[in-house]
């Protein structure tokens, strides 16, 4: 794979590892299943039974034991993780900072992330890094993007909307997110 944050995932003789830009092994190719570069020098690895996932640093040291189901990309120092069937966030040291209470958790960007609250399955909430709900989207609205320059693209079955970090509608138009390309 391509280099990301100083390492590249490689496959050698049927096993997976990672190399540094000098071509030396940062993580020896001893893993049966593909590794995933999470960014910030962290790599997800699967246990030998393929069920559980853990995290290695770019020296190949275990940061998080393989006891989770899935990880998302590191963003703003936080990693979305799935434990059993719930999602939460941990820091890059593997310490849980937002408990696994969500049905889905997306990466943080500009201090905000989209989550699906377990109690209102299907509705997206915008939370801040303190796990405080900033606002929620009405049912049927789905975030298409994370926040960039204070805005996120949200779609329903018949319209698209840009919302700010307070949930205010900034701009809306009929159609789907694919229709944005018709403007160019």
N, C-alpha and C positions, 0 to 999 in steps of 0.2 A: 504494500500500500504506500501511498504518499507519506512524506514526513509531516508530522504534526507535533508541535511543541518538543522538537528534538528527538523524536523516535519514529520509527516506521515498523509496522507489523510485517513479519516475514514468515514464510513457510519453508522449512528445510527438512527433507526426507520425511514428509508427512506430519511433521510436528511444527507448532507455532511458537514464535518468540518475537523479539524486537531488536532492531539495530539502532545505533546512534549514527550521526552524520559521517563519522569516520569509517563506518562499516563494521565496527566491533559490536558484539552482542551486548546489549543492555539487559535484555531478558533472554536467557538461554532458551533455545527451541525445544522445550520439553512438554509443551501443552498439547493435549490431544485435540482440543477444539479451538476454533479461531478466537484470537484475542480481539478486543475492541478498544481502540484508542479513545479515551473519554476526554482528552485534552488536559492541559496543565501538568503533563508528565505522569498521568495516571492511566492505567490500562485495566479493563475488566477481563477476568478469566473465568472459565467454567470449570466446575469440579469434574472429576472423572465420570460421574454419573449423569452429567449434562444438565442436571436439574438446578443446582445452585450456582450463584455467581459471586465473585469477590473482586477485590481491587488490588493491583500491584502498583508500586511506584516504578519509575524508569530505571531503577537499579535492580528490579526484580524482587524487591522485598514486599511481603504481604502487608498492606495497609488495612484492608478489611477482609476478614475471613469469608470464605464462600458459604454464606448463609442467607443470601438474598436471591430474589427471583430475576431482577432486572435493574439496570442503571440507565440513567440518561446522561447527556453530556454535561461536563462541568461548566457552569456559567455563574459568574459573579461569586466564585468561591463555594458554590453550593451544587450538590449532585442529587437530582431526583433519584429515589430508589423505591423499589417495590419489595415489600416484605409480605409474604403470603399473597393476599389479594389487595392490599392497601399500599398507597404511595405516600412518601414523605420526603424530607430533604436532610442530607448530612453534609458536613463540611469536608474539606479535602483530607482531614486527619481521620475520617470515619466516624466522627462524633455526630449523633443525631441532634439536629437543631430544630427541626419541625417534625413532630411525630407522624407516623404513617397512619393517617386518618382519611385520606382522600381516595376516591375511585380512580383518579388519574391526576398526574402532576406534570406540568411542562416546565422547561427551563426558565430561570429568572432572566430578565433583561431590563435594564434601567431601574432595578429595584422592585419589579413586579413580575408575577407569574400567574398563569392560568391553571386552575385546579377544578376538578369536579368533586363537589361535596358528596360524601357517601349518603347523607340523609336526604338530599334532593337530587338523586342520581339523574344525570342528564343535563343539569344546569351548571354552567361554568361560573366560577367565582374568580375575581381578580384579588390576589393577596399580595401583601408586602413581605419583606424579609423577616418581619416579626410575626408572621402568620395571621396578621389582622386582615379581615375581609374589607377591602376598599369599596367594592361594588360587585354586583352580580349581573349576569346577562339574563334577559328574559328567556324562557324556555323556547327552544327552536333556533336560538342564536349560537353560533359556534365561532370561536376565534380561529382565524386563518393564519395569523402571524403573532409573534411576540411583539412587545412594545419597541418601537424605534422612533427616535425623535419625539417621544411622548405620545405616539399614536399606535393603535393596533387595528388591523383589518378584521372585521367580524362579518360573517355571512349567515343568511337564513336561506330558506328554499327559494326566495324570490327577490332578495335584495342584498346589497353590501353596504357596510357602514364603517367609517373610521371613528373610533372612540378614543378619548384621551384617558389619562390615568385616573380621572375622577368618574369615568363612565359617561361623560357628556358626548353626545353625537356631534361630530365636527363636520362630517360630510356623508351623504347617503345617496345611493343611486339604485335603480332597479336592475336586476340581473344577478349573476353569480360572480364569484371571484375570477373565474375564467374570462368573464366579459370585460375585465379591466384592460386586457390586452387589446381589445377592440378600439380602445382610445388612442393607441399608438400607431 
